[in-house]
Every structure is written in structure tokens, then in C-alpha cells.
Amino acid sequence: MLHDMQLIEASWPWLLRALAIGYVIGSIPMGVIVARLFGLGDLRKIGSGNIGATNVLRTGSKVAAACTLVVDMAKGWIAVALFLQWGDLAGQSAGIGAVLGHCLPVWLLFRGGKGVATFLGVILGLDIFAGLLTCATWLAGAAVTRISSAAAMASALSAPLWLMVLGRPEAVLAAAFLAAWVILRHHANIRRLLSGTEPRIGNKGA
């Protein structure tokens, strides 16, 4: 049985299936759905137009923002949990798919979020302690800087390090890829950080 599972994990078709199913899970635009359920209108026409929790917060509804954060994290966690039983590579592939799906959802013409919450959910799915430490890094960064993008990028960079420290080197490469992807999605934020024009948490902006 163990040998069969190892063969499945090493199978490229199986890994691509995990990637595809993870993408479908991640592509569900929960921020847009939550905003409509709370009567906040079309999230894509509010603030930065982003579909993540930070932009939901700009509507003034902290409850809706919290709900969006939780369900976006759940997408990453669920994708990993569904496939992790077939091995680390399968779980990692599904997690990568979930983040890509959130950022590039086919339903929204590939205009999605920046993937931070879904990324956090993926890390929680791969290793609960590394995930909690990564979330703590985000909270610490947000408390110190009051800038969501700075906290997001700090937490993304910390995830591979936490996995390595906690003895999960097999997950470091996937986490590093996703961290690079999250930072790439923040290219506009990086420019504003360098120019000193990046808005703080709760303010309007991108």
C-alpha cells in the first residue's frame, strides 16, 4: 500500500490533477461572494478592486473582512488537506494550484487577489506550526508597520524559513515558490513602499 502511494505521489499526471483541482478550489472568488452577501456591492469596484480581505475592510465592514480572510485561508488549507494523504508532493501541488487559482481565477477573467490569505492556508495545511508562526509574522508585521502589504511580504518570506526550522525541508521549495509569487503580486505595493505612498491598514488605496 505504501509503495502504491509513493508511485501515485511520483506520478506527474496525479500531481497535475492535484494542481488543477487546487486551482478550481482557489479560484472561487470568496471575497466577491462575501461582499455581495453582506450587501456591500461589487468588490471589484470598491477601493483597489482587489478581491481579498484587505479590500473588503475598506468597505468599513470588519466582520465581512474577517469572513473573507477565513474563507480565503480555508481554500488553501482544504486544497492541501485533500491531497496530502497521497504524499507531500501531491499536497504541495494542490496548494500551489489554490494560490494560483485565487490570483488568476478564470471566472473573473484571471483578475484575482494577491494570494496572501490562501498562501497562509496552504502553509497551515502543510505544517500547522509553521503556518501559525507565519500567521504570527503577519500579525507582528501589521502591528509594527500598519501596512498590510509589508506584513504580507514579511510573512511570505518567513514561511520557508519556519518550515526549515521545524524540520520540513521537503516543503521549503514549494513555500519559496509561493512566497516569490506573492511578492511578485505586490510589485505595485513595493513601488509605493519605496516612494512612501503606500496606504496604511484601513485607508483607501491598493
SULGIRA-V896230 format. One record per residue. RES is the residue in one small letter. PHI is phi in whole degrees, -180 to 180 (999 if undefined). OMEGA is omega as a letter, one per 40 degrees, with the letter a starting at -180 (999 if undefined). D_CENTER is the distance of its C-alpha to the mean C-alpha in whole Angstrom. Layout:
# SULGIRA-V896230
res:RES phi:PHI omega:OMEGA d_center:D_CENTER
res:RES phi:PHI omega:OMEGA d_center:D_CENTER
This chain:
# SULGIRA-V896230
res:m phi:999 omega:i d_center:33
res:l phi:-62 omega:i d_center:31
res:h phi:-63 omega:i d_center:32
res:d phi:-63 omega:i d_center:31
res:m phi:-67 omega:i d_center:28
res:q phi:-66 omega:i d_center:28
res:l phi:-65 omega:i d_center:29
res:i phi:-63 omega:a d_center:26
res:e phi:-61 omega:a d_center:23
res:a phi:-84 omega:a d_center:25
res:s phi:-84 omega:i d_center:26
res:w phi:-61 omega:i d_center:24
res:p phi:-58 omega:i d_center:24
res:w phi:-69 omega:i d_center:23
res:l phi:-66 omega:i d_center:20
res:l phi:-67 omega:i d_center:20
res:r phi:-65 omega:i d_center:20
res:a phi:-62 omega:i d_center:17
res:l phi:-60 omega:a d_center:15
res:a phi:-67 omega:i d_center:16
res:i phi:-68 omega:i d_center:16
res:g phi:-60 omega:i d_center:12
res:y phi:-61 omega:a d_center:12
res:v phi:-62 omega:i d_center:14
res:i phi:-63 omega:a d_center:12
res:g phi:-68 omega:a d_center:9
res:s phi:-79 omega:i d_center:11
res:i phi:-66 omega:a d_center:13
res:p phi:-78 omega:a d_center:12
res:m phi:-63 omega:i d_center:12
res:g phi:-61 omega:i d_center:13
res:v phi:-63 omega:a d_center:16
res:i phi:-65 omega:a d_center:17
res:v phi:-62 omega:a d_center:17
res:a phi:-59 omega:i d_center:18
res:r phi:-69 omega:i d_center:21
res:l phi:-62 omega:i d_center:22
res:f phi:-89 omega:i d_center:22
res:g phi:70 omega:a d_center:25
res:l phi:-94 omega:a d_center:23
res:g phi:90 omega:a d_center:23
res:d phi:-81 omega:a d_center:21
res:l phi:-59 omega:a d_center:18
res:r phi:-70 omega:i d_center:18
res:k phi:-110 omega:a d_center:22
res:i phi:-117 omega:i d_center:21
res:g phi:55 omega:a d_center:20
res:s phi:-81 omega:a d_center:18
res:g phi:85 omega:i d_center:17
res:n phi:-71 omega:a d_center:13
res:i phi:-98 omega:a d_center:12
res:g phi:-94 omega:a d_center:10
res:a phi:-63 omega:a d_center:11
res:t phi:-60 omega:i d_center:13
res:n phi:-73 omega:i d_center:15
res:v phi:-61 omega:i d_center:16
res:l phi:-60 omega:a d_center:17
res:r phi:-69 omega:i d_center:19
res:t phi:-77 omega:a d_center:21
res:g phi:97 omega:a d_center:22
res:s phi:-98 omega:i d_center:21
res:k phi:-69 omega:i d_center:19
res:v phi:-65 omega:i d_center:19
res:a phi:-63 omega:i d_center:18
res:a phi:-65 omega:i d_center:15
res:a phi:-65 omega:i d_center:15
res:c phi:-63 omega:i d_center:15
res:t phi:-63 omega:i d_center:12
res:l phi:-59 omega:a d_center:10
res:v phi:-65 omega:a d_center:11
res:v phi:-71 omega:i d_center:11
res:d phi:-69 omega:i d_center:7
res:m phi:-65 omega:a d_center:7
res:a phi:-61 omega:i d_center:10
res:k phi:-58 omega:i d_center:9
res:g phi:-67 omega:a d_center:7
res:w phi:-65 omega:a d_center:10
res:i phi:-62 omega:a d_center:12
res:a phi:-59 omega:i d_center:12
res:v phi:-66 omega:a d_center:12
res:a phi:-61 omega:a d_center:15
res:l phi:-64 omega:a d_center:17
res:f phi:-112 omega:a d_center:17
res:l phi:-63 omega:i d_center:17
res:q phi:-64 omega:i d_center:21
res:w phi:-96 omega:i d_center:22
res:g phi:120 omega:a d_center:21
res:d phi:-61 omega:a d_center:18
res:l phi:-64 omega:i d_center:18
res:a phi:-65 omega:i d_center:18
res:g phi:-63 omega:i d_center:15
res:q phi:-66 omega:i d_center:13
res:s phi:-62 omega:i d_center:14
res:a phi:-64 omega:i d_center:12
res:g phi:-64 omega:i d_center:9
res:i phi:-61 omega:i d_center:9
res:g phi:-60 omega:a d_center:11
res:a phi:-63 omega:i d_center:8
res:v phi:-67 omega:i d_center:5
res:l phi:-63 omega:i d_center:9
res:g phi:-64 omega:i d_center:10
res:h phi:-64 omega:a d_center:7
res:c phi:-77 omega:a d_center:9
res:l phi:-130 omega:a d_center:12
res:p phi:-74 omega:a d_center:13
res:v phi:-61 omega:a d_center:17
res:w phi:-67 omega:a d_center:18
res:l phi:-114 omega:i d_center:17
res:l phi:57 omega:i d_center:19
res:f phi:66 omega:i d_center:16
res:r phi:-110 omega:a d_center:15
res:g phi:-115 omega:a d_center:11
res:g phi:-90 omega:a d_center:9
res:k phi:-98 omega:i d_center:7
res:g phi:86 omega:a d_center:4
res:v phi:-66 omega:a d_center:4
res:a phi:-63 omega:i d_center:4
res:t phi:-65 omega:i d_center:2
res:f phi:-59 omega:i d_center:3
res:l phi:-62 omega:i d_center:5
res:g phi:-63 omega:i d_center:6
res:v phi:-63 omega:i d_center:7
res:i phi:-63 omega:i d_center:9
res:l phi:-61 omega:i d_center:11
res:g phi:-70 omega:a d_center:12
res:l phi:-74 omega:i d_center:13
res:d phi:-159 omega:a d_center:15
res:i phi:-60 omega:a d_center:15
res:f phi:-72 omega:i d_center:17
res:a phi:-63 omega:i d_center:14
res:g phi:-64 omega:i d_center:12
res:l phi:-64 omega:i d_center:14
res:l phi:-68 omega:i d_center:15
res:t phi:-67 omega:i d_center:12
res:c phi:-63 omega:i d_center:11
res:a phi:-64 omega:i d_center:15
res:t phi:-64 omega:i d_center:14
res:w phi:-62 omega:a d_center:12
res:l phi:-61 omega:i d_center:15
res:a phi:-64 omega:i d_center:18
res:g phi:-64 omega:i d_center:16
res:a phi:-68 omega:a d_center:16
res:a phi:-66 omega:a d_center:20
res:v phi:-78 omega:a d_center:21
res:t phi:-97 omega:a d_center:20
res:r phi:59 omega:i d_center:19
res:i phi:-124 omega:a d_center:17
res:s phi:-61 omega:a d_center:14
res:s phi:-65 omega:i d_center:13
res:a phi:-64 omega:i d_center:15
res:a phi:-64 omega:a d_center:13
res:a phi:-63 omega:a d_center:10
res:m phi:-70 omega:i d_center:11
res:a phi:-63 omega:a d_center:13
res:s phi:-67 omega:i d_center:11
res:a phi:-62 omega:i d_center:9
res:l phi:-66 omega:a d_center:13
res:s phi:-77 omega:a d_center:14
res:a phi:-57 omega:i d_center:12
res:p phi:-61 omega:i d_center:14
res:l phi:-67 omega:i d_center:17
res:w phi:-63 omega:i d_center:16
res:l phi:-63 omega:i d_center:16
res:m phi:-67 omega:a d_center:19
res:v phi:-61 omega:a d_center:21
res:l phi:-88 omega:i d_center:21
res:g phi:78 omega:i d_center:22
res:r phi:-119 omega:a d_center:19
res:p phi:-63 omega:a d_center:20
res:e phi:-68 omega:a d_center:19
res:a phi:-103 omega:a d_center:16
res:v phi:-66 omega:a d_center:16
res:l phi:-63 omega:i d_center:16
res:a phi:-63 omega:i d_center:13
res:a phi:-64 omega:i d_center:11
res:a phi:-66 omega:i d_center:13
res:f phi:-62 omega:a d_center:12
res:l phi:-67 omega:i d_center:8
res:a phi:-62 omega:i d_center:9
res:a phi:-62 omega:i d_center:12
res:w phi:-64 omega:a d_center:10
res:v phi:-61 omega:i d_center:8
res:i phi:-66 omega:i d_center:11
res:l phi:-60 omega:i d_center:13
res:r phi:-67 omega:a d_center:11
res:h phi:-101 omega:a d_center:13
res:h phi:-60 omega:i d_center:16
res:a phi:-68 omega:i d_center:18
res:n phi:-65 omega:i d_center:17
res:i phi:-62 omega:i d_center:18
res:r phi:-62 omega:i d_center:21
res:r phi:-70 omega:i d_center:21
res:l phi:-62 omega:a d_center:21
res:l phi:-68 omega:a d_center:24
res:s phi:-92 omega:i d_center:26
res:g phi:78 omega:a d_center:25
res:t phi:-112 omega:a d_center:24
res:e phi:-71 omega:a d_center:21
res:p phi:-71 omega:i d_center:21
res:r phi:-89 omega:a d_center:20
res:i phi:-56 omega:i d_center:18
res:g phi:97 omega:i d_center:20
res:n phi:-91 omega:i d_center:22
res:k phi:-77 omega:i d_center:22
res:g phi:146 omega:a d_center:20
res:a phi:-94 omega:999 d_center:17
